[in-house]
Structures are given as structure tokens and as C-alpha cells.
Amino acid sequence: MALLQLRKLVKSYVDPEGQRSVVVDVAGFEMNAGEHVALSGESGTGKTTLLHMIAGIVRPDSGSVEFDGQDLSQLGESGRDRVRATGMGTIFQTFNLLQGFTCLENVLLGMHFGHGANRDRARTLLSRVGLESRLHHYPRQLSTGQQQRVAVARALAGKPKLVLADEPTGNLDHANSLEALRLIREVCGENNASLLLVSHDREVLSRFDRVQQLGEINRAAH
Amino acid sequence: MNIFLIVLKSLRQHSLSTAITAASIALAGGLLMAVWVVKEQSHQAFTQNNAGFDAVLGARSSKLQLVLNSIFHVEESPGNMPWNDYLEIRNNPNVETAVAIAVGDNYRGYRLVGVTPNLFTQVEYAPGKRFQVRPPGRLFDPALREAVVGSFAAERLGLRYGDTFHPFHGLNFNEKEQHPEIYVVVGIMKPSNTPADRVIWIPLEGTQKMSGHDERAAEDVSAALVKLRGSGQAGFRLDMFYNKQGNRLTFAWPVGRIMAQMFDKISWFDRVLAMVSYLVAVVAAGSILASIYNSMNERKRDIAILRALGARRLTVFSMILLEAATIAALGMAAGFAVYAGITLAAAELIRAQTGVVLSPFSFNTVMLWAPAGMIGLAALAGLVPALKAYRTPVAENLAPLS
């Protein structure tokens, strides 16, 4: 059974001129539990909106997002919050770490709204990503690569079934980018999490067995 | 990690505005509690503290002036009454004790009060408590120029056992008005926490026959302090006799009710003070609203991140309310220091002016309802920014991802 199924998913926005424009129009897409899939697409092809709909942050105009047997489009906002808190983790391009919280606290926050904070697990994850000596550092005290690793640990903290990664290597140099990708895939694998990663970096895409061109599934991208 | 810790982190991030806002709450809460406690305690102290007397008999005047002058040793004397009037009330079967006093002199601003020795031997200023002199002192000899100094007056004047001093004429200190007589301090009183503590007690005859005083009034007294015998019927009978049937003297009875009437007359002032305190509290709550609301723009991204991590709208709403309430709680904690400062200063002032001692640190229910009310008001003020947090769109406020 597929972990994630998108059916006839449409999202449009009204631009400042009052014109309605469709940014996502996906007829169908599926991925299985444990699968690592890369979505390839250039800027402006609706990648972020699509990921937001999968995460339940944005509600589609029509169509369905079925995650782990639940149709998110049928759930209320708090239901979608709950699914996001317990079943999904997100790695952002700009990491989106909370600056007032230490590394450990950022990872604990990744669990807090789901199954509850577990300090031991947070420490273990941070050790796994090589930050055992940076637990009580604030994001501003870390290098870009280290911040990325905190974001990876946070995304995995709540034992998600699916990790959404939006251009996770976009802010890293080539060497760090490949290292970060290796780490993300390894940690997802160790935690039995599926990975849906969006990137337009050919080097990154070449590391995936399954690469889905966003232009092929999103008719609005043409 | 819990919601309270998240709130504390947020407060730490905005520590300057948190501190300023909490300080305004501290001022408001401290002021409110201080006004309340000083008002209640002074009302209680002045209406229940009668220094052991039920009534005062003196020259025809207002009852309040008689009580203030004779019991609390403030205000001018309304005039004298003949010694025979004192003897008459002392021997009245309705009277248990009558103490004659004569005023008219001071020592550096503290009143000299001539008094009959029975103040120290017959009067209980509180049940089971009599005015006492510290060892090695003793009570003055009525025939000599000797003085027993109240504890507060002695402390302020630096008078000690064996010291001597010249009295000054009048109730207000004027160094040109010095009397030639020399008085010897033969005793310092133990503190009684009554107006007697700020008085220098001398023999009645000492005041009556002080040089420069009107010789025609040498047998007069300023007032008689009266302890009634039995129930209120005694007071009622004397009230009829002196106030209704007579027109020469005033019988001020009961002391507590007369003081309560005074407080009733100035109750508008209490209400104004309370109103000012409430307004300050509302302004302080407004400052919480403004402080948090103004920071909402910079917090939008943090709120969006929390929502992306699975926080519900209601959770971020609650966090802002909790933040407002926490600022108020911190402010009220500091407010107790402000309260202590104001009440200690007020208590010292009241003690210096009247001898009445307040207890700033005794419990009052305002110490419960004022913090609770302030926290509730702050939470109410937090509703506006909390609503803004509740409505923060997630997708728009996450940093651009692609």
C-alpha cells in the first residue's frame, strides 16, 4: 500500500492583478513506505506549494492528499496539524531553526507537538549527526553545515513516516551538499522514514533511484 | 520541553521589553496593594486604637478635634475646662477611670503632655497591658520637674535616662519660645504602639504652672480621658448629660465611631487613590498588549516554524496568553518589593505623625486578589496579540524555500 497518494490535486492563487493562476495541477503521484524519491524542478514550478499541501499546511482547491491511509483534504486544520506533528518531518532550505533555542531544544521542539519530547532521543540524534558537542549551542553559533544537521535531526525527532526535504542542500557548497544528502538518506533509512526530496541539483538527483520530474506530474508547471 | 519553557525562551529573547513591561506591572500592582493595605490598616488602627479610653471630655468643640488632640496628640487643643469638671466626671458612677491632661508645650516638636499619674497605674491601653517604663527608669514624681518620654519620641530626640531639657512654649517648635524650667528624664516608656509613644509625659501641674502660661488657667485642664464603667449605657447617659442637656462641655463618645466618621469624610480620597491604582493597572496591562503586539511581526516566522512542526493554532494562541500572564506574574512578584517600599515609608510617616503603628507585612486578602486580578487583566490584554498569532498564515511566513 502506498504511503502517500496524490489525486487530481489542484491549487491556484489570485495574483495582485486579480488574475487566478493555477500553480499546482497534479493528476496523480504515489510513493511507498521506505521509498526515497527525488522531485526535480526549477524555481516557480510549484514545488513548495506542493510540499505544503502534502504537509497539510496549505489546503488544495480540489483533489486529495492521502497519507498513511488518511485523506488530509478531509481533515480539519487541527487534524492536519496532528498528522504533521506525528507523521511527518520537514527539512527546509533555510533550515528554519528557532534562533532563541539551543540545538537540543530545537530537536526537542520537533517532538513536542507529536509524541512528546524525549531528551535521550534528541541527544542520540544529535550525536548521530555529529553534534554531540554542540547540544547547548545556539544556531547562530554554528556553521551553515552544522545548522543543516540540526535541521535533519529535528526532522527525524518525531519518528516520522515521511520526511519532506525542500532543497535541503540549496545553501551548502558542493562537498557539504553531498555529505548532507548522504546523512539525510542514512538517517531516514535508520529511522524507517520515507524521503521526498525536492531539488534541481543534478548531482543530488543522480544519487536517487527514483527521480520524478515535477514538470511531468504538475501540468501547471508548463 | 513544555509550553511554559517555550514561553520563557520567548520572554528571554525579548528580555528588555519584558523587563520594562514587568516593571510597569510591578509599579501598578505594588501601588494598588499598598494603597489598599495602608487604607485598611490605618482605618482599623485609628478606629480601634483608643489607647484604652472610651471617651474624651473637654471644652465645647467638635468631638473629632477633642479626640484627635487628646488621644492622638495631633490638632490644636479646643480650649480648657475647669479642674472641677474633671473631678466631677472622675467621681461619676458611670466612669471607671478619668485621666486629666494639659497640653500647650513641646520639646523640639514633640508634645509635652501634663497628666495625672493614674495614666500609668490605672489605664490598660490594650487588654492586660499598661504603660510601662524601661528599667532603670521610674514614673515621674507629680511634685517635681520630671518627665517620662514615649519610646518613639525618645528615639527621635535622642533623650536618655538622666538627660535634662528645657520645654518650648506652644504645640509647634519655635526655638525662641524656650521656657526657663529644666526637666529631668526619669524614665523612657516601653513601646506601646499607641500615640502615647510620641509624647513626653510630665506632671499635670508642670504644664499648668509652666512660666509664661496664663495664671488664671493654672487650675484648668485640656481634657479628661475617660474609661467608662460597664456597657454602653454609661456612655449614653453621659452623652445626654454633657451634649444634650449641657452646652458648656463636649463629651466625645465613642472614640472609635468618631474616628470612623472622620474616615467616612475622607473616603473620597481613598476612592481617588484606588481609582488611580486601577487606572495604572489598566495602563500596565495596555503596555503588555503593546509590547507583545509590536513584537508580533518579528515573531511571525517563529510562529510559522512552530506551526510547521505541528503546533496547533490554539497552541500558539495559548502561548501568547501565557506569555502575557507570565509577564504579569513576574511583575507582581517584583510588585511585592514595591509594595514593601511604599507601605514601610507610609507606616513610618504615620508612626511619626500619630504614633500609630501599622503592620505592612501582615497578611491581607489584597495580596491574593491583586496579583490574580493583574494576571487575569494581562491575559485579557494578551488576547489581541494572541489572536494575531492564531491567524498567522504558515506558508507565507516560512522563509522562501525555492
Interface residues (C-beta under 8 A of the other chain):
Chain A: S43 K47 T48 T49 L51 H52 A55 I57 V58 E77 S78 D81 R82 R84 A85 T86 T90 F92 Q93 T94 N96 L98 Q99 G100 F101 E105 L108 L109 G110 M111 H112 F113 G114 A117 R154 G158 D166 E167 G170 V198
Chain B: M1 N2 I6 K9 S10 R12 Q13 R301 D302 I305 L306 R307 A308 L309 G310 A311 R312 R313 L314 T315 V394 A395 L398 A399 P400 L401 S402
